[in-house]
Amino acid sequence: MDKKRRNLLIGSALLAPPIINKLVFFTATKKYPMLDAFHIYEWRLGKIGYSVKGSGKPIVLIHGAVPGSSSSVWRNNVNSLAENYKVYSLDLLGYGTSDRARTTYTAYTYASMIDDFVTDVIGKPAAVIAQGEGAVFAAAACMKNPSNYKKLVFVCPKGINDRLASKKDKRIRMLYELPIIGESLYLMKVSFSSVKKRMLDMIYNSEKTKILTDCFYSSAHYGGSKNRYVFASYKTNFMNMDIKPFLKEFKQKMLIIWGEYSKEIDNFEELQYMTGKPEYALFEDTADMPNYENPTEFNKLVKEFLK
């Protein structure tokens, strides 16, 4: 093989992965387009997409940090809650319609984002309903500025026995952030089959996974290759934080809701033994998103709690 042909083959091999990655992102967002954000909050690290519905006392809805997550997890709750409250549905930085910032995403990053949003956009104390990792971020925000928050509802909260980031995790995070390698690893984790499997893990009734699978897949590809930054922090535990000490200190009334078939149901039992301060509710025949699987009872319970 002559030198010119060899160099051409090497060049083609180097160019192929980024071209393929861009094609995957383009195809995914073309097939599963995302609606533009109804409102934009210009935050210091990027634009935050959010929607507002209803009138009355404010509620902020905060989704989790699973790849592809967005405010779509509240699609079965917003209309009902908006009958009595002014409901703000956020897309966290790095998710949904919000910007994908080139930064390290931590619980404190999101705590600052949430607290600034409540201060700058809502302008008065709000109740918070948060799911999964979103509960960790909400807890950190509440500890940061307790006067900004009223009642708290945590749905299958993380931060109970999660592993915290180590020095090794920092090196792995940097690998995930690399342009070609990081993009390729990310796309493997958010393929349609991977997202579908994740939804089957998070939702007990498999017949209810279709819509959220499409929503998560769309969100996971919106914003292109920059998704690798938030994924890198998520994958390497940089978003994790132990919230157990906080739960004992909060002066706000709390409701903790869990799904019977959540893989982390042991954490629910541990919280009940640890402190009797919050109110607890266990939803049968649901997993990590009882708000989505049983919205009628969820909405009824939450509205009664927030009275």
C-alpha positions in Angstrom: 0.0 0.0 0.0 1.5 3.3 -1.0 1.9 6.1 1.5 -0.8 8.4 0.0 -3.4 5.6 0.1 -2.5 4.7 3.6 -2.8 8.3 4.8 -6.2 8.5 3.1 -7.4 5.4 5.0 -6.1 6.7 8.3 -7.8 10.1 7.7 -11.0 8.4 6.8 -10.9 6.2 9.9 -10.3 9.3 12.1 -13.1 11.3 10.5 -15.7 8.4 10.5 -16.6 8.4 14.3 -17.4 12.2 14.7 -19.4 12.1 11.4 -21.3 9.0 12.6 -22.0 10.6 16.0 -23.3 13.8 14.4 -25.5 11.7 12.2 -27.0 9.8 15.1 -27.8 13.0 17.0 -29.3 14.5 13.9 -31.4 11.5 13.1 -32.7 11.0 16.6 -33.8 14.7 17.0 -35.4 14.5 13.6 -37.4 11.4 14.3 -38.2 12.4 17.9 -38.3 16.3 17.9 -38.6 18.2 21.1 -40.9 21.1 21.6 -39.2 24.5 22.3 -39.3 25.8 25.9 -42.3 27.9 26.7 -40.2 30.2 28.8 -36.4 30.8 29.2 -34.6 31.8 32.4 -31.2 33.2 31.6 -29.0 31.6 34.3 -25.3 32.2 34.7 -24.3 28.8 33.3 -26.9 28.7 30.5 -30.5 29.0 29.5 -33.0 27.1 31.5 -36.3 26.0 29.8 -39.4 25.9 31.9 -43.2 26.1 31.6 -45.8 27.7 33.8 -49.5 26.7 34.3 -52.2 27.7 36.7 -52.5 30.3 39.4 -52.2 30.5 43.1 -49.4 29.5 45.4 -46.2 28.4 43.5 -45.0 24.9 43.1 -41.7 23.9 41.5 -41.4 20.5 39.8 -37.9 19.1 39.6 -37.1 15.9 37.6 -34.3 13.4 38.1 -30.9 13.2 36.4 -31.2 9.9 34.6 -29.9 10.5 31.0 -32.8 11.8 28.9 -34.9 13.0 31.8 -36.8 16.2 31.6 -40.0 17.9 32.9 -41.9 15.3 30.8 -41.9 13.1 33.9 -44.6 15.4 35.3 -46.9 15.2 32.2 -49.6 13.4 34.2 -49.4 15.8 37.1 -49.2 19.4 35.8 -52.8 19.9 34.8 -54.3 18.5 38.0 -51.9 20.5 40.2 -52.5 23.7 38.2 -56.2 23.6 39.2 -55.1 24.8 42.6 -51.5 26.2 42.2 -49.2 28.0 39.9 -47.0 25.2 38.6 -43.4 25.8 37.4 -42.0 22.8 35.5 -38.2 23.1 35.1 -35.8 21.4 32.8 -32.5 21.1 34.7 -29.3 22.4 33.1 -28.1 19.7 30.8 -31.6 18.2 30.3 -34.7 18.7 28.2 -34.9 22.2 26.6 -32.2 23.7 28.7 -28.6 24.4 27.6 -25.9 21.8 27.8 -23.1 23.6 29.6 -19.5 22.6 29.5 -19.1 22.2 33.3 -19.0 19.7 36.1 -22.5 19.1 37.3 -22.9 18.6 41.0 -25.7 18.7 43.5 -24.6 22.2 44.5 -24.7 23.3 40.8 -28.3 22.4 40.7 -29.0 23.7 44.2 -27.8 27.1 43.0 -29.8 26.9 39.8 -33.0 26.0 41.7 -32.5 28.6 44.4 -31.7 31.3 41.8 -34.8 30.4 39.8 -37.1 30.6 42.9 -35.5 34.0 43.7 -35.3 35.6 40.3 -38.4 34.1 38.5 -40.9 33.2 41.2 -39.9 35.9 43.6 -41.4 34.3 46.7 -41.2 31.0 48.7 -42.4 27.9 46.8 -43.4 24.4 47.5 -41.2 21.8 45.8 -42.0 18.4 44.3 -38.8 16.5 43.2 -38.1 13.1 41.9 -35.0 10.9 42.1 -31.8 12.9 42.0 -34.0 16.0 41.8 -34.8 15.5 45.4 -31.1 15.6 46.2 -30.8 18.9 44.4 -33.9 20.3 46.1 -32.6 19.2 49.5 -29.3 21.0 48.9 -31.2 24.1 47.7 -33.3 24.1 50.8 -30.3 23.8 53.1 -28.7 26.7 51.1 -31.6 29.0 51.5 -34.4 27.6 53.7 -36.5 30.7 53.6 -37.2 30.2 49.9 -39.0 26.9 50.4 -42.3 25.8 52.0 -43.5 22.2 51.9 -41.4 19.5 50.3 -42.5 16.4 48.4 -39.8 13.9 47.5 -40.6 11.0 45.1 -38.3 8.0 45.4 -35.4 10.3 46.4 -31.8 9.5 45.8 -29.1 10.5 48.2 -29.8 7.8 50.8 -27.0 5.3 50.2 -25.4 6.6 47.0 -21.7 6.4 46.5 -19.9 9.7 46.4 -17.3 10.7 43.7 -13.7 9.6 44.2 -10.4 10.6 42.7 -10.7 7.7 40.3 -14.2 8.9 39.3 -12.6 12.3 38.4 -10.3 10.6 35.9 -13.2 8.6 34.4 -15.3 11.7 34.1 -12.5 13.4 32.1 -12.6 10.3 29.7 -16.4 10.7 29.2 -15.9 14.4 28.4 -13.5 13.7 25.5 -14.9 14.8 22.2 -14.9 11.5 20.2 -14.6 8.8 22.8 -17.0 10.6 25.2 -19.6 11.1 22.5 -19.4 7.5 21.4 -19.7 6.1 25.0 -22.6 8.5 25.6 -24.5 7.4 22.5 -24.1 3.8 23.4 -25.8 4.5 26.8 -28.7 6.4 25.2 -29.5 4.2 22.3 -33.2 3.6 21.9 -32.9 0.0 23.3 -30.9 1.3 26.3 -33.5 4.0 27.0 -36.3 1.5 26.7 -34.7 -0.9 29.1 -34.2 2.0 31.6 -37.8 2.9 31.4 -38.8 -0.8 32.0 -36.6 -0.6 35.2 -38.2 2.7 36.3 -41.8 2.0 35.5 -43.6 -1.1 36.9 -46.3 -1.4 34.2 -44.5 -2.0 30.9 -47.6 -0.8 29.0 -47.0 2.7 30.3 -43.4 3.1 29.1 -43.9 4.0 25.4 -44.5 7.8 25.8 -41.7 8.3 28.3 -39.3 6.2 26.3 -39.8 8.5 23.3 -39.5 11.6 25.6 -36.3 10.4 27.2 -34.8 9.4 23.9 -35.5 12.8 22.4 -34.2 14.7 25.4 -31.0 12.6 25.5 -30.1 13.7 22.0 -31.3 17.3 22.1 -28.2 19.5 22.2 -26.0 17.1 20.4 -22.5 16.1 21.6 -22.5 18.5 24.5 -24.7 16.0 26.4 -21.5 14.2 27.2 -20.7 16.7 30.0 -23.8 16.2 32.1 -23.6 12.5 31.4 -20.0 12.4 32.6 -20.9 13.9 35.9 -23.9 11.7 36.3 -22.0 8.5 35.5 -19.2 9.2 37.8 -21.2 10.1 40.9 -20.4 13.9 40.9 -24.1 14.7 41.4 -24.4 12.4 44.4 -24.8 13.7 48.0 -26.0 12.2 51.3 -29.2 13.9 52.2 -30.0 11.9 55.3 -28.5 14.5 57.7 -30.6 17.2 56.0 -33.9 15.4 56.4 -33.5 15.6 60.2 -32.8 19.3 60.1 -35.5 20.6 57.8 -38.2 22.7 59.4 -40.4 22.4 56.4 -43.2 19.8 56.3 -42.1 16.9 54.1 -43.9 14.1 52.3 -41.8 11.2 51.0 -43.4 9.0 48.4 -42.1 5.7 47.1 -43.1 3.0 44.6 -43.6 -0.5 45.9 -41.4 -2.0 43.2 -38.6 0.5 43.2 -35.3 -1.3 43.2 -34.3 1.0 46.1 -37.3 0.2 48.3 -34.9 -0.6 51.2 -34.0 3.1 51.3 -37.7 3.9 52.0 -37.7 1.5 55.0 -34.4 3.0 56.2 -35.8 6.5 56.1 -38.8 5.5 58.1 -36.6 4.0 60.9 -34.2 6.9 60.8 -36.7 9.7 61.4 -40.4 10.0 62.0 -40.6 13.6 61.0 -41.6 13.4 57.3 -44.9 11.9 56.2 -44.6 8.7 54.2 -46.6 7.1 51.4 -46.0 3.8 49.6 -47.8 3.4 46.2 -48.6 -0.1 45.2 -47.9 -1.4 41.7 -45.5 1.4 40.8 -41.7 1.7 40.7 -39.6 4.8 40.6 -42.2 7.1 39.2 -45.5 6.7 41.1 -46.4 10.2 40.0 -46.5 8.9 36.4 -48.0 5.5 36.9 -50.7 6.4 39.3 -51.3 10.1 38.8 -54.9 10.2 40.1 -53.9 9.1 43.6 -50.6 10.9 43.5 -52.2 14.2 42.6 -54.9 13.8 45.2 -52.4 13.0 48.0 -50.0 15.8 47.1 -52.8 18.4 46.9 -54.1 17.4 50.2 -50.6 17.6 51.7 -50.0 21.0 50.2 -53.2 22.6 51.6 
